Each structure stands twice: as structure tokens, then as C-alpha cells.
Amino acid sequence: MQPFQCALRGARLLRRRPVVGAVRLAPRTRSSTSRSLDSEAHTKEAQQAGGGLEAFRAKVAMGPSMQHFLQGAAPAQESHRWPDDATEEADHYLGASALAETPRKVYLETYGCQMNVSDTEIAWSLLQKSGYLRTRTLEEADVVLLVTCSIREKAERTIWNRLQQLKTLKSKRSSSLAPLRIGILGCMAERLKEKILEQEKLVDIVAGPDAYRDLPRLLAVAETGQQAANVLLSLDETYADVLPVQTSGSSPTAFVSIMRGCDNMCTYCIVPFTRGRERSRPIASILQEVQLLSDQGVKEVTLLGQNVNSYRDTSEVQFLSTAPTPLSRGFSTVYKPKAGGLRFAALLDRVSLIDPEMRIRFTSPHPKDFPDEVFQLMRERPNLCKQIHLPVQSGSTRVLEAMRRGYTREAYLELVHHTRASLPGVSLSSDIIAGFCGETEADHEQTVSLLRQVRYNMAFIFAYSVRQKTRAFHRLPDDVPMEVKLRRAKELMAVFREEAAAANAAAVGRVQAVLVEGPSRRSPLDLCGRNDGNVKVIFPDAEMDDGSGLGSTAKAKPGDYVLVKISSASSQTLKGTPLRRTTLRESADFC
């Protein structure tokens, strides 16, 4: 078969399938006369070029330019028409509406985990640079963007319900205003792109987690009345050069993304399919952002990633000679050991030195990646919080094997013992799934006993929700009835609360340093903050020693550290009496 025939055959095959790749544009109709004239012109050109490969090249050379498509897509407006001789530069994809004198207002809603909070800040930073304005009033918005979660079915149902509400809002929008544009960003966009665009037809744009740089162009296309999507995953996108704009105003806490994606491929988890492979952000970029947050007065930073402690920066040549970090004892992975790169302990070391008065946390880690260097740093540095998230998912070795977690119950418990021996008083939290494929009552009871044995300070417990694309979806029957899943999740929650209340009770009578976050939600007379272990602490909003040593008093405000004597405890909250304002370094002498 000749090359030209191969090309035409491939083109015909592509036209039979819906376009859901990097960019999807709703088709525009053309008249039969226009198609006929184009066909005759192309035939004549092909004849002149001599046929075969030369004819194909002639067609490409004589085909329409990018300006042709943009002019045809946008309504004719003389003041914003694209010049025929314009060159195609980076910003010229912005259409007539995007160049209008009145900037578009964007309303952002965030669902799901802290990574989505970070993604919202990245997306807003990029849109702000393109001239968009932010509004916190939905009725004022020209563009509504939902940053979505796809980890569980309940999260997705919430988004579908919200889209129906927005559809009603869109239909009621005044005809004197530009049409309301709606977009889905993040994990759900990546997982359900076809359904969102084709079946439901509720949105104008869809952008996956690695496509936020493309948002201005996608919105420009949407302004022409067409749908647009970019859901391609990247092997290297970390948004290292994008400084996120905090969406929480003057909050004393912030999130800093250090890596994206995951390579662990647990059988139940959708993350590798919605966020792609692991790639780490260069350390220089992370340090720059943390320094900026410190300069802005932020007092606590949480380092974010799907598997933060497998961080591995290979951006500089000198980092490549670093020896691989061994896994925790008794743990394994589905991938080969990764040699070279600046590792998580080195990142923690440098981040913690930026501001001794700034607390540093991290989430979520995987239990397999905890070398002793991390524990040693956390023991030595007062601003590295003595709190670790150790997701166990199940207390049954048999279920852990089905989940492909890479460890046994015994190996996990050995790590817990080692962690507590290395960091006395450490606060532990975990993730647990109830009712995974094939889980028996005996398996469930092993998870119950593990909860009692470990006694977590915090836990996130969910009934298993099967996700398409995962190994469990393809290989393991979802054979535990929903009512059984819910009953087991409820039992696990009850046991957790009982044990957490006992763990938190150990704090009664002690003095703890609390970072004030703001007023308590339940009482305007109280303040709320978190201790080093990330447990919520409530105390009266009263005058106290201001910590200056001059005998003066003052009320605490968000961002202050306060010494609080704990008087009572529950499974989720501590209550106490404020003693004085303090500093992080000074508090080490009292706590």
C-alpha cells in the first residue's frame, strides 16, 4: 500500500471514533456548497502536484491555517478580527471574548483532598495571569470551575448533583450577559471525560490534573459556543514554575505540592489513572514557595503528594549519584528500586531550616518509605511536627495482599512500634477501607483488633467503592454487599472513636503549644487551633500574657502560638485553658 493510501485510511478510521484526546471541539457544520468547492480545489491541487505522497504534501501546504479556524469559530466582530497576516504566537489563541474590555469573573469550588486545594490554587494562579477576576459570589460568575475528586462514588455523585444545579442557573442567566461557562477540573475530568462531554452535555470545558496551563485556551474556545477538553496526563508536569495563589485568604496554614502521581498501583486505587505516574517537583521550586509563604506570615505548611516520602528530585546532575533509599523492613513494591535523586529526608531538612517558627507537616506517605533519617530529623527539629499518617487500609494480611499493598499485618505493626520508639509521643493517623473484595468477617475482625492495638489519634474510614480502570475492577469481584460494608465501616468507626478518646485522654493535664487558626465553629467565645499532633484544640478567647515578658496581656489571633493546658478530651477534640502566647522554639521548654 502506498504511503498516501495509508494516511487516508488512518484518517478515515480516526473520523469514525469520538475525539477525546488532548483537545475536543464540538463539530461545526458546513454547507454542501462549501464542501464541494473545497473538494474540487483540493482535487485540482493534487493533480497539479502529481499524486501520491506529493499530492498529500500539497494538500497539507495549501490547507487552512490556525487563523482560519479561529476566525470561523468566533462571531464576526470587526474590532477584534484576526489579521490575515498575523503570526501565530503563544497568546494569540485567546479569542474575541477573551480580549474583551470587561474581564471574565471566575467562581471556583473545590471538592476532595488537600491535593485538590493545591490544584485550585495553581489553576487560579494561571487564570489570574490571563486577566480573569475571582469572585466568591456564584451569581456574579461568568465562569464556574469545579475542582473534582474521583476517589469514591459518593464524591462523584456530589459533583453530578452540583452540575444539575448549575445547569438550572445557566438556563436562567440574563440574555444581556455572556453565557455562563461551566468547567470540570481534576480527577473526575480525567476519569469520566466522555460521559461529561457526550452523555450529560452539562459542561463547556474539561481539564485533567496536568492540563491547567491550557485553561485560558480552553475557555477561549468555550466562548465560541464549543466544548473543549484537555485530559492528557504528563510524565513531567509538576507546575514547578507556577506559584499558587492562596484561596483561603489570610489563613496561617498552607499546602505545598511537592510531587504528583503515584506508582504503587494498589488494586483499589484510581489515582495512578487520574493523576498519572510519580514525578517530583525540583527542590529549588519548593524552597522558593515555602520561603514566600514564610514571608507572608504563614505559620504552618503541609507538604503534599500521593506518596510524599517517595520524593525523588533528579533535576540536577549532582542529585543523580545519590544512593537509593532502602524500603522499610518487610515492605515491597510492584516497581524496581529507583536509584539516584535527592530524597525526602533531604527535602525535609532544607524546608525545616527556612523558618524555625513555621511548622512543617506532610501527607500522604506510604508506610514502605520511612528510612531512619526521616525519624531522626523529626526528633531533632522542633518545627517538624511529630505526627505521621500511616495508611494501613486493612488489618488482614490476606486482604492486604489482594490490595497489593506490599506488606503484611506483622510488618506494619513492626513499623508502628519502631515509629513510636523513634518519636516518643508521636500522633498517628490512618486510612481504612471496609468491605474490600473478598473480605470475610474474620478479616474484618483483624482490622478491628489492629485499631485497638495501634490506637490511632485520627482515622479516615470508608466503605469500599469500586473504581473503573483499577485492577480490582477488572480482576476482583466486588462481592461484599453494601449493607455489610456500611455495617463494618460503622463498627470500625465506633472502635476508632473509643480508642482515640483514650489516646487523647493522655493529654489531659499537660501543656501543649497550639497554633491558632480562628474562631471555633460552635462558639464565637472560643478559639480553635491544632497542636503538634494535628488534633483540634478549643479554648476560650480571653486575655492572656502576651509573651513579651513585660507583664502585658492580649487576646490571641490567627497565626499565634498559644500555650494551652488541656482540661478535657474526646475522640476528636481537646479543650483547655490558655496560659500565654509563645513562640515555637520557646514552647519546647514547656511541652
Backbone torsions as a table, in degrees:
resi	resn	phi	psi	omega
1	MET	NA	135.8	-179.6
2	GLN	-70.2	153.4	-179.9
3	PRO	-54.8	-41.4	-177.5
4	PHE	-64.0	-39.5	179.0
5	GLN	-66.3	-38.1	177.2
6	CYS	-61.2	-43.3	-178.7
7	ALA	-63.2	-44.3	-179.4
8	LEU	-65.4	-39.5	179.7
9	ARG	-63.0	-43.0	178.2
10	GLY	-62.6	-37.7	180.0
11	ALA	-65.6	-41.0	179.2
12	ARG	-63.9	-39.1	178.9
13	LEU	-65.0	-40.4	179.8
14	LEU	-64.5	-37.8	-177.1
15	ARG	-67.9	-20.9	-179.7
16	ARG	-79.5	-12.8	-176.0
17	ARG	-108.5	147.3	176.3
18	PRO	-65.2	141.6	-178.4
19	VAL	-86.3	114.0	-179.0
20	VAL	-134.1	29.9	-177.2
21	GLY	-86.5	-133.9	-177.2
22	ALA	-63.0	-40.8	-177.7
23	VAL	-136.3	133.0	175.8
24	ARG	-123.5	122.3	177.3
25	LEU	-115.0	132.5	175.5
26	ALA	-62.6	136.0	-174.5
27	PRO	-65.3	143.9	175.2
28	ARG	-105.3	138.0	-178.0
29	THR	-79.0	149.3	176.3
30	ARG	-130.9	150.3	-178.6
31	SER	-71.9	156.5	179.4
32	SER	-65.7	-31.5	178.5
33	THR	-64.5	-44.3	-179.9
34	SER	-62.7	-43.3	179.5
35	ARG	-64.1	-37.6	-179.2
36	SER	-66.1	-44.9	179.3
37	LEU	-61.7	-42.8	178.9
38	ASP	-61.4	-42.2	-178.1
39	SER	-63.0	-43.3	179.9
40	GLU	-64.3	-41.8	-179.1
41	ALA	-62.8	-45.7	-179.2
42	HIS	-64.8	-37.1	178.9
43	THR	-62.7	-45.1	179.7
44	LYS	-62.0	-42.3	179.9
45	GLU	-63.8	-41.1	-179.2
46	ALA	-63.4	-40.5	179.3
47	GLN	-63.8	-40.7	-179.6
48	GLN	-66.5	-32.8	-176.4
49	ALA	-79.9	-13.6	175.0
50	GLY	101.4	1.7	176.0
51	GLY	82.2	178.7	177.6
52	GLY	61.9	-143.8	-177.8
53	LEU	-61.7	-36.4	179.5
54	GLU	-63.0	-37.9	178.6
55	ALA	-64.2	-41.1	179.2
56	PHE	-61.9	-44.1	179.4
57	ARG	-63.3	-38.4	179.2
58	ALA	-63.5	-40.9	179.4
59	LYS	-62.7	-42.9	179.3
60	VAL	-63.1	-44.4	-177.7
61	ALA	-64.9	-36.2	-176.5
62	MET	-92.0	1.6	-176.0
63	GLY	-72.4	171.4	-178.5
64	PRO	-68.0	149.8	179.0
65	SER	-88.2	173.9	176.1
66	MET	-61.3	-37.5	178.9
67	GLN	-60.1	-35.9	-179.9
68	HIS	-59.2	-45.7	-178.1
69	PHE	-69.8	-40.2	-179.7
70	LEU	-66.3	-39.4	179.1
71	GLN	-66.5	-37.9	179.9
72	GLY	-71.2	-27.4	-177.3
73	ALA	-79.5	-34.2	-173.7
74	ALA	-90.9	147.1	174.4
75	PRO	-60.4	144.2	-178.1
76	ALA	-66.7	117.9	175.8
77	GLN	-138.5	111.7	-172.7
78	GLU	-57.3	-35.6	-175.5
79	SER	-69.6	-17.7	-176.7
80	HIS	-125.8	19.5	-178.5
81	ARG	-67.8	142.6	178.8
82	TRP	-75.6	123.0	179.9
83	PRO	-61.7	143.4	-177.7
84	ASP	-62.7	-28.5	-176.7
85	ASP	-101.9	16.7	-177.4
86	ALA	-69.0	144.6	174.8
87	THR	-88.0	150.6	-177.5
88	GLU	-86.7	98.3	178.7
89	GLU	-106.6	173.6	-169.4
90	ALA	-58.0	-38.6	-172.4
91	ASP	-94.6	-1.0	-172.9
92	HIS	-77.1	-3.0	176.4
93	TYR	-73.1	-15.2	-179.8
94	LEU	-67.0	120.3	-175.1
95	GLY	-79.0	-170.0	-175.5
96	ALA	-59.4	-44.0	-177.4
97	SER	-66.6	-37.6	-178.7
98	ALA	-67.7	-23.8	-179.8
99	LEU	-95.5	7.9	-178.9
100	ALA	-65.3	158.9	-177.0
101	GLU	-68.2	-31.2	-178.9
102	THR	-91.1	114.3	-179.1
103	PRO	-65.7	147.3	177.8
104	ARG	-76.9	144.2	178.2
105	LYS	-102.4	134.2	-175.7
106	VAL	-112.4	133.9	175.1
107	TYR	-113.5	123.5	-175.6
108	LEU	-112.6	133.4	173.7
109	GLU	-124.1	135.6	-175.9
110	THR	-116.7	132.8	178.6
111	TYR	-125.1	146.9	172.3
112	GLY	95.9	-145.5	-167.8
113	CYS	-80.9	177.8	179.6
114	GLN	-63.8	-27.9	177.3
115	MET	-60.9	-33.7	178.3
116	ASN	-72.4	-30.8	172.6
117	VAL	-62.3	-45.2	177.7
118	SER	-62.9	-42.1	178.6
119	ASP	-61.7	-38.5	178.2
120	THR	-61.0	-42.0	-179.8
121	GLU	-66.5	-36.3	177.5
122	ILE	-67.2	-47.6	-179.0
123	ALA	-60.4	-43.1	-179.8
124	TRP	-66.7	-37.5	177.2
125	SER	-59.1	-43.2	-179.2
126	LEU	-70.0	-39.3	179.4
127	LEU	-70.1	-37.2	179.3
128	GLN	-60.9	-40.7	179.1
129	LYS	-66.3	-22.1	179.9
130	SER	-92.5	7.8	173.3
131	GLY	96.9	4.7	178.3
132	TYR	-78.8	152.9	176.2
133	LEU	-107.6	152.8	179.2
134	ARG	-100.0	136.3	173.4
135	THR	-128.8	145.0	176.0
136	ARG	-105.1	9.6	177.0
137	THR	-112.8	115.3	-174.3
138	LEU	-58.1	-40.9	-176.2
139	GLU	-65.4	-20.7	180.0
140	GLU	-85.3	-13.2	-168.3
141	ALA	-74.0	142.3	168.4
142	ASP	-95.9	-24.4	-179.8
143	VAL	-134.8	130.8	175.3
144	VAL	-116.9	122.2	-179.3
145	LEU	-118.9	126.0	177.9
146	LEU	-105.4	118.5	175.7
147	VAL	-90.3	112.6	-161.7
148	THR	-108.4	162.7	177.7
149	CYS	-118.5	145.1	-179.2
150	SER	-129.0	15.3	-171.8
151	ILE	-70.6	-30.1	179.0
152	ARG	-138.8	158.3	-177.7
153	GLU	-62.9	-37.2	-178.7
154	LYS	-59.9	-40.6	179.6
155	ALA	-62.3	-40.1	-180.0
156	GLU	-69.2	-39.1	178.0
157	ARG	-60.6	-37.1	178.0
158	THR	-60.2	-41.3	-179.8
159	ILE	-67.4	-44.0	179.5
160	TRP	-59.9	-41.3	178.1
161	ASN	-63.6	-40.2	179.6
162	ARG	-66.0	-37.8	179.3
163	LEU	-63.5	-36.7	177.1
164	GLN	-64.4	-39.2	176.5
165	GLN	-63.5	-42.2	-179.8
166	LEU	-69.0	-32.0	176.8
167	LYS	-61.0	-41.6	177.5
168	THR	-63.9	-43.8	178.4
169	LEU	-61.0	-39.3	-179.3
170	LYS	-65.4	-40.0	-178.4
171	SER	-69.8	-25.7	-178.3
172	LYS	-92.2	0.2	-177.0
173	ARG	-66.4	139.7	-178.3
174	SER	-60.4	139.5	179.7
175	SER	-68.5	-15.6	178.5
176	SER	-78.0	-11.2	-180.0
177	LEU	-104.4	159.5	174.6
178	ALA	-65.5	147.4	-179.4
179	PRO	-56.9	143.5	176.5
180	LEU	-71.9	130.6	178.2
181	ARG	-106.6	136.0	-176.7
182	ILE	-121.1	135.5	-179.4
183	GLY	-132.7	147.1	174.6
184	ILE	-111.5	124.4	179.2
185	LEU	-117.1	160.7	170.6
186	GLY	90.7	-153.5	-169.5
187	CYS	-64.2	-41.8	-178.9
188	MET	-66.2	-33.8	176.8
189	ALA	-61.4	-41.5	-179.6
190	GLU	-69.7	-40.7	-173.7
191	ARG	-77.8	-35.7	-171.2
192	LEU	-122.0	35.0	-173.8
193	LYS	-58.2	-43.7	-178.2
194	GLU	-64.3	-46.4	-178.5
195	LYS	-63.5	-41.8	-178.3
196	ILE	-62.9	-42.8	-175.3
197	LEU	-83.2	-45.8	-170.1
198	GLU	-90.7	-51.6	-172.2
199	GLN	-77.3	-48.2	-174.2
200	GLU	-86.8	-35.8	-179.7
201	LYS	51.8	44.0	-179.5
202	LEU	-100.9	-13.5	-173.1
203	VAL	-125.5	162.5	179.6
204	ASP	-102.1	-32.9	179.3
205	ILE	-135.6	151.2	175.2
206	VAL	-133.6	126.8	-179.2
207	ALA	-134.9	122.5	178.2
208	GLY	-73.9	175.1	-175.5
209	PRO	-61.1	-22.8	-178.9
210	ASP	-102.0	13.2	-173.2
211	ALA	-119.4	18.3	-176.4
212	TYR	-67.6	-26.2	176.8
213	ARG	-63.8	-24.3	-175.8
214	ASP	-87.8	-0.8	-175.4
215	LEU	-57.5	-45.4	180.0
216	PRO	-57.8	-40.8	179.3
217	ARG	-69.0	-42.2	179.1
218	LEU	-60.7	-40.6	178.9
219	LEU	-68.8	-34.8	177.2
220	ALA	-63.9	-40.6	176.4
221	VAL	-64.6	-41.4	179.9
222	ALA	-61.6	-31.2	179.1
223	GLU	-64.1	-19.4	178.3
224	THR	-86.5	0.4	-179.6
225	GLY	92.0	8.5	-179.9
226	GLN	-106.6	157.3	172.7
227	GLN	-84.7	149.2	178.2
228	ALA	-144.3	146.6	-177.9
229	ALA	-147.1	146.6	169.8
230	ASN	-141.2	108.9	-176.9
231	VAL	-126.1	20.0	179.2
232	LEU	-70.6	134.6	173.8
233	LEU	-86.6	151.8	-175.3
234	SER	-115.6	152.8	174.6
235	LEU	-93.1	-8.8	-175.8
236	ASP	-137.8	-2.6	-177.6
237	GLU	-71.8	121.1	175.4
238	THR	-129.1	-0.5	-176.2
239	TYR	54.9	36.0	-175.6
240	ALA	-61.0	-29.8	-176.9
241	ASP	-94.6	5.4	-179.6
242	VAL	-104.4	116.5	175.8
243	LEU	-87.0	112.1	-177.4
244	PRO	-61.1	148.4	175.1
245	VAL	-100.9	118.0	-177.4
246	GLN	-59.3	131.5	-179.8
247	THR	-95.7	-4.7	-176.8
248	SER	-98.8	17.8	175.2
249	GLY	67.3	-122.3	-174.4
250	SER	-96.3	29.3	-179.1
251	SER	-62.1	140.5	177.6
252	PRO	-78.6	-2.4	179.9
253	THR	-118.9	155.2	-179.4
254	ALA	-152.3	160.1	176.7
255	PHE	-111.8	140.1	177.6
256	VAL	-128.3	116.0	179.6
257	SER	-76.5	127.4	-179.1
258	ILE	-110.2	-16.2	179.2
259	MET	-160.8	165.1	-178.9
260	ARG	-135.1	152.9	176.0
261	GLY	80.3	177.9	-178.6
262	CYS	-155.0	141.8	179.5
263	ASP	-108.5	1.2	-170.8
264	ASN	-73.3	-30.2	175.6
265	MET	55.8	45.0	171.4
266	CYS	-59.8	143.4	-168.9
267	THR	-66.0	-23.3	-176.8
268	TYR	-93.0	-9.7	-163.2
269	CYS	-98.9	132.9	-179.7
270	ILE	-89.0	-12.8	-172.0
271	VAL	-54.7	-46.9	180.0
272	PRO	-59.1	-23.3	-177.9
273	PHE	-92.1	-22.1	178.9
274	THR	-100.3	-24.6	-178.3
275	ARG	-120.6	-5.0	171.4
276	GLY	83.2	-164.7	-175.8
277	ARG	-79.0	159.8	179.0
278	GLU	-65.9	134.3	168.1
279	ARG	-150.7	138.4	-172.9
280	SER	-102.7	142.5	178.8
281	ARG	-76.4	138.4	179.3
282	PRO	-56.2	139.7	-174.5
283	ILE	-62.1	-33.7	-179.6
284	ALA	-60.9	-38.6	179.1
285	SER	-67.3	-40.7	179.2
286	ILE	-64.5	-45.6	-179.5
287	LEU	-62.8	-37.3	178.2
288	GLN	-62.8	-43.9	-179.0
289	GLU	-68.0	-41.6	178.7
290	VAL	-63.5	-39.9	177.8
291	GLN	-63.1	-41.3	178.4
292	LEU	-61.9	-42.9	178.4
293	LEU	-64.2	-38.4	176.6
294	SER	-62.9	-42.7	178.6
295	ASP	-62.9	-28.2	179.9
296	GLN	-84.4	-2.8	177.9
297	GLY	93.6	8.1	177.0
298	VAL	-66.7	135.5	-174.5
299	LYS	-109.5	-4.9	177.6
300	GLU	-150.6	129.4	179.0
301	VAL	-122.1	133.7	173.9
302	THR	-108.3	119.9	177.5
303	LEU	-78.1	128.7	-170.4
304	LEU	-115.2	147.3	172.3
305	GLY	176.5	165.0	176.5
306	GLN	-70.5	-25.7	180.0
307	ASN	-152.6	70.7	-167.8
308	VAL	-59.6	-35.8	-174.7
309	ASN	-80.2	3.8	168.6
310	SER	-99.3	15.3	178.0
311	TYR	-50.7	136.9	-177.2
312	ARG	-153.8	98.2	-178.4
313	ASP	-88.3	116.5	178.2
314	THR	-113.7	24.8	-173.3
315	SER	-74.6	-17.5	-179.2
316	GLU	-124.8	148.2	-174.5
317	VAL	-58.4	-41.9	-175.6
318	GLN	-65.6	-19.5	179.3
319	PHE	-76.7	-22.0	-172.0
320	LEU	-70.4	-20.4	-178.0
321	SER	-84.2	-4.6	-178.4
322	THR	-64.6	135.0	-179.3
323	ALA	-69.5	149.2	178.8
324	PRO	-64.5	146.1	178.6
325	THR	-86.5	128.0	-179.3
326	PRO	-68.7	153.9	177.8
327	LEU	-75.4	161.1	173.0
328	SER	-58.2	150.0	-176.6
329	ARG	-61.0	129.6	178.4
330	GLY	86.4	8.7	-177.8
331	PHE	-113.2	152.2	179.2
332	SER	-141.6	169.9	178.6
333	THR	-132.0	165.1	176.8
334	VAL	-86.8	-6.2	-179.2
335	TYR	-118.5	162.6	-179.3
336	LYS	-70.5	151.4	177.4
337	PRO	-56.2	140.5	-177.2
338	LYS	-102.3	110.6	-178.2
339	ALA	-84.7	151.0	174.2
340	GLY	79.1	164.2	178.0
341	GLY	102.6	150.7	176.1
342	LEU	-78.2	125.0	-169.7
343	ARG	-96.1	179.3	-171.5
344	PHE	-61.8	-39.5	179.9
345	ALA	-60.9	-39.7	178.7
346	ALA	-66.5	-38.3	177.1
347	LEU	-64.0	-47.7	178.4
348	LEU	-57.5	-42.2	179.9
349	ASP	-56.7	-50.2	-175.3
350	ARG	-73.4	-38.6	179.6
351	VAL	-64.7	-41.0	-176.6
352	SER	-68.4	-19.8	-179.4
353	LEU	-85.0	-12.7	-176.1
354	ILE	-63.6	-45.9	-177.8
355	ASP	-148.6	105.4	-179.4
356	PRO	-61.3	-16.8	179.4
357	GLU	-95.8	9.1	177.8
358	MET	-109.9	122.3	175.4
359	ARG	-71.0	145.3	177.3
360	ILE	-123.8	125.7	172.6
361	ARG	-121.1	172.4	174.5
362	PHE	-151.5	146.7	177.7
363	THR	-165.7	147.3	-4.6
364	SER	-103.1	137.4	174.7
365	PRO	-93.4	169.0	170.9
366	HIS	-109.7	138.6	-176.7
367	PRO	-57.1	-22.4	-175.2
368	LYS	-70.0	-21.8	-170.1
369	ASP	-110.0	57.3	179.4
370	PHE	-124.3	81.8	175.4
371	PRO	-71.7	159.5	-178.8
372	ASP	-62.0	-24.3	179.1
373	GLU	-60.1	-35.6	179.0
374	VAL	-66.7	-45.9	179.5
375	PHE	-63.4	-39.2	-179.4
376	GLN	-63.8	-43.5	177.8
377	LEU	-62.1	-44.1	-179.0
378	MET	-64.5	-30.4	178.0
379	ARG	-74.1	-33.6	-174.2
380	GLU	-86.8	-31.4	-173.1
381	ARG	-99.0	116.1	-178.9
382	PRO	-61.2	-26.3	-177.2
383	ASN	-90.4	-0.8	170.7
384	LEU	-89.9	109.4	-172.5
385	CYS	-62.0	137.2	-179.7
386	LYS	-84.3	62.8	-179.7
387	GLN	-142.1	128.9	-176.7
388	ILE	-132.6	133.6	174.3
389	HIS	-92.9	118.6	-179.3
390	LEU	-120.6	84.6	-177.8
391	PRO	-63.4	121.2	-179.9
392	VAL	-101.3	-36.2	179.0
393	GLN	72.6	-40.1	177.6
394	SER	-157.3	152.2	176.4
395	GLY	-95.3	3.4	-178.2
396	SER	-103.5	125.4	178.0
397	THR	-60.1	-38.2	-179.9
398	ARG	-62.9	-43.4	179.2
399	VAL	-70.4	-38.5	178.0
400	LEU	-59.9	-37.2	177.2
401	GLU	-66.8	-41.5	177.6
402	ALA	-64.7	-32.8	177.3
403	MET	-76.5	-13.3	-176.7
404	ARG	59.5	50.1	-179.5
405	ARG	-84.1	-20.7	176.2
406	GLY	86.4	18.7	176.1
407	TYR	-157.1	164.5	175.7
408	THR	-102.1	170.4	174.8
409	ARG	-57.6	-43.2	-176.9
410	GLU	-64.4	-41.5	179.3
411	ALA	-64.2	-40.4	179.0
412	TYR	-63.2	-45.7	-179.0
413	LEU	-65.9	-33.5	175.7
414	GLU	-64.0	-39.5	177.5
415	LEU	-65.4	-40.6	177.7
416	VAL	-59.7	-44.8	179.2
417	HIS	-61.9	-44.2	-179.3
418	HIS	-65.3	-38.7	179.5
419	THR	-63.0	-45.6	-178.5
420	ARG	-70.1	-31.6	175.9
421	ALA	-70.0	-34.7	-179.4
422	SER	-78.6	-32.5	-176.0
423	LEU	-129.5	79.7	179.7
424	PRO	-55.2	133.5	179.8
425	GLY	82.5	7.6	-178.0
426	VAL	-62.9	143.8	175.7
427	SER	-96.0	129.5	-177.9
428	LEU	-114.4	141.4	173.9
429	SER	-132.3	167.4	-175.5
430	SER	-157.4	166.0	170.2
431	ASP	-112.8	138.9	-179.4
432	ILE	-138.5	135.7	178.6
433	ILE	-109.1	127.3	177.7
434	ALA	-100.6	133.3	174.0
435	GLY	79.8	33.5	176.2
436	PHE	-65.9	163.6	-176.2
437	CYS	-49.0	124.8	175.9
438	GLY	78.7	3.1	-178.8
439	GLU	-67.5	126.2	178.9
440	THR	-97.9	174.2	176.1
441	GLU	-63.2	-34.7	177.9
442	ALA	-64.8	-41.9	176.3
443	ASP	-61.1	-44.0	179.9
444	HIS	-60.2	-43.1	-179.7
445	GLU	-65.2	-30.5	176.1
446	GLN	-67.4	-34.8	175.6
447	THR	-68.2	-39.7	176.6
448	VAL	-58.9	-46.7	-177.9
449	SER	-66.7	-33.5	177.5
450	LEU	-66.3	-39.4	176.6
451	LEU	-58.7	-41.7	179.9
452	ARG	-70.1	-35.3	-176.8
453	GLN	-72.9	-41.2	-177.0
454	VAL	-81.8	-40.0	-178.3
455	ARG	58.2	73.0	179.8
456	TYR	-71.1	150.6	172.6
457	ASN	-81.0	-30.1	177.2
458	MET	-143.9	149.6	176.6
459	ALA	-152.3	147.1	177.9
460	PHE	-116.8	109.6	-171.7
461	ILE	-115.9	128.8	-176.5
462	PHE	-138.5	148.2	170.0
463	ALA	-73.3	140.9	-177.7
464	TYR	-60.7	135.3	178.4
465	SER	-128.2	112.4	-176.6
466	VAL	-65.7	138.2	179.8
467	ARG	-118.3	131.6	176.1
468	GLN	-61.5	152.6	-179.9
469	LYS	84.4	-23.1	-177.9
470	THR	-72.4	162.4	178.3
471	ARG	-63.9	-36.8	178.7
472	ALA	-62.8	-39.0	178.8
473	PHE	-60.3	-39.0	-175.9
474	HIS	-88.0	-29.8	-169.3
475	ARG	-115.1	-23.4	-171.7
476	LEU	-119.5	128.1	179.0
477	PRO	-70.4	134.0	176.3
478	ASP	-81.9	79.2	-165.1
479	ASP	-102.3	6.0	176.5
480	VAL	-95.1	119.2	-178.2
481	PRO	-58.0	147.7	-176.9
482	MET	-58.1	-39.5	-179.2
483	GLU	-64.6	-31.3	177.1
484	VAL	-71.9	-42.7	176.6
485	LYS	-56.1	-48.6	-176.9
486	LEU	-65.4	-38.5	178.4
487	ARG	-65.0	-42.8	178.7
488	ARG	-66.2	-40.6	177.8
489	ALA	-61.5	-40.5	178.6
490	LYS	-64.2	-41.6	178.3
491	GLU	-64.5	-43.2	178.6
492	LEU	-62.3	-40.7	179.3
493	MET	-63.3	-40.9	179.7
494	ALA	-64.1	-42.4	178.8
495	VAL	-66.1	-44.2	178.2
496	PHE	-56.7	-48.5	-177.5
497	ARG	-61.9	-38.8	178.0
498	GLU	-62.0	-46.5	-178.3
499	GLU	-72.8	-37.2	178.7
500	ALA	-65.5	-37.4	177.6
501	ALA	-62.0	-39.4	178.0
502	ALA	-68.3	-40.2	178.5
503	ALA	-64.5	-44.1	-179.0
504	ASN	-69.9	-27.2	180.0
505	ALA	-62.1	-24.3	179.2
506	ALA	-64.7	-17.3	-179.4
507	ALA	-83.6	-13.8	-177.3
508	VAL	-62.2	131.3	-178.4
509	GLY	92.1	-11.3	-179.7
510	ARG	-94.0	160.6	175.9
511	VAL	-102.1	129.8	-178.6
512	GLN	-128.0	147.8	174.3
513	ALA	-85.5	125.8	-176.6
514	VAL	-119.9	129.1	174.1
515	LEU	-86.7	117.3	-177.2
516	VAL	-73.0	127.7	178.9
517	GLU	-103.7	-28.5	179.6
518	GLY	156.6	-169.5	179.3
519	PRO	-64.5	149.7	174.2
520	SER	-66.9	142.0	179.7
521	ARG	-68.0	-27.5	-175.1
522	ARG	-90.5	-21.7	-177.8
523	SER	-149.5	124.6	177.4
524	PRO	-70.2	-9.6	179.6
525	LEU	-87.0	-6.9	-178.0
526	ASP	-117.9	156.4	172.5
527	LEU	-107.9	156.8	-179.4
528	CYS	-128.1	139.1	175.9
529	GLY	-154.2	-170.7	179.6
530	ARG	-132.9	143.8	177.5
531	ASN	-85.1	-175.4	-177.8
532	ASP	-59.4	-32.6	-179.2
533	GLY	-83.5	5.9	178.5
534	ASN	71.8	21.0	176.1
535	VAL	-91.6	137.4	-178.4
536	LYS	-68.5	135.4	179.4
537	VAL	-125.7	128.3	179.6
538	ILE	-110.6	134.5	177.8
539	PHE	-151.4	157.9	-176.7
540	PRO	-63.3	142.6	175.7
541	ASP	-83.2	82.6	-172.7
542	ALA	-127.9	164.0	174.7
543	GLU	-64.1	142.4	179.0
544	MET	-150.8	168.0	174.9
545	ASP	-56.3	126.7	-175.2
546	ASP	-79.4	-1.1	175.4
547	GLY	82.0	4.8	-178.2
548	SER	-80.4	-16.8	-176.5
549	GLY	84.6	3.8	-178.0
550	LEU	-100.8	1.2	179.2
551	GLY	82.7	4.7	179.7
552	SER	-83.8	160.2	-178.4
553	THR	-121.2	162.1	178.2
554	ALA	-166.0	162.6	173.0
555	LYS	-88.7	148.3	178.4
556	ALA	-76.1	151.6	178.1
557	LYS	-131.0	164.0	179.6
558	PRO	-54.1	132.0	-178.0
559	GLY	100.6	-10.6	177.2
560	ASP	-83.5	147.2	167.4
561	TYR	-94.8	133.1	-178.2
562	VAL	-129.2	135.6	172.2
563	LEU	-81.2	123.3	-176.9
564	VAL	-124.1	129.5	174.6
565	LYS	-90.3	118.9	-174.2
566	ILE	-74.9	130.7	-177.9
567	SER	-113.2	-24.8	179.2
568	SER	-153.6	162.5	-176.0
569	ALA	-146.5	147.1	170.3
570	SER	-128.1	-171.3	-178.6
571	SER	-68.9	-21.8	-175.0
572	GLN	-124.6	-14.4	-170.6
573	THR	-141.0	145.6	170.6
574	LEU	-111.5	148.2	174.9
575	LYS	-126.6	149.3	-177.5
576	GLY	-164.6	-172.8	-178.4
577	THR	-113.5	128.2	179.2
578	PRO	-72.2	136.5	-180.0
579	LEU	-103.3	-49.7	-177.7
580	ARG	-169.9	159.2	170.0
581	ARG	-75.0	154.3	-175.8
582	THR	-150.5	-177.3	170.5
583	THR	-115.6	165.4	-178.3
584	LEU	-65.4	-42.3	-179.8
585	ARG	-67.8	-41.1	-179.6
586	GLU	-66.6	-35.1	-176.1
587	SER	-64.0	-23.2	179.8
588	ALA	-62.0	-23.5	179.9
589	ASP	-81.3	-14.2	-175.8
590	PHE	-107.4	-25.9	-171.9
591	CYS	-98.0	NA	NA
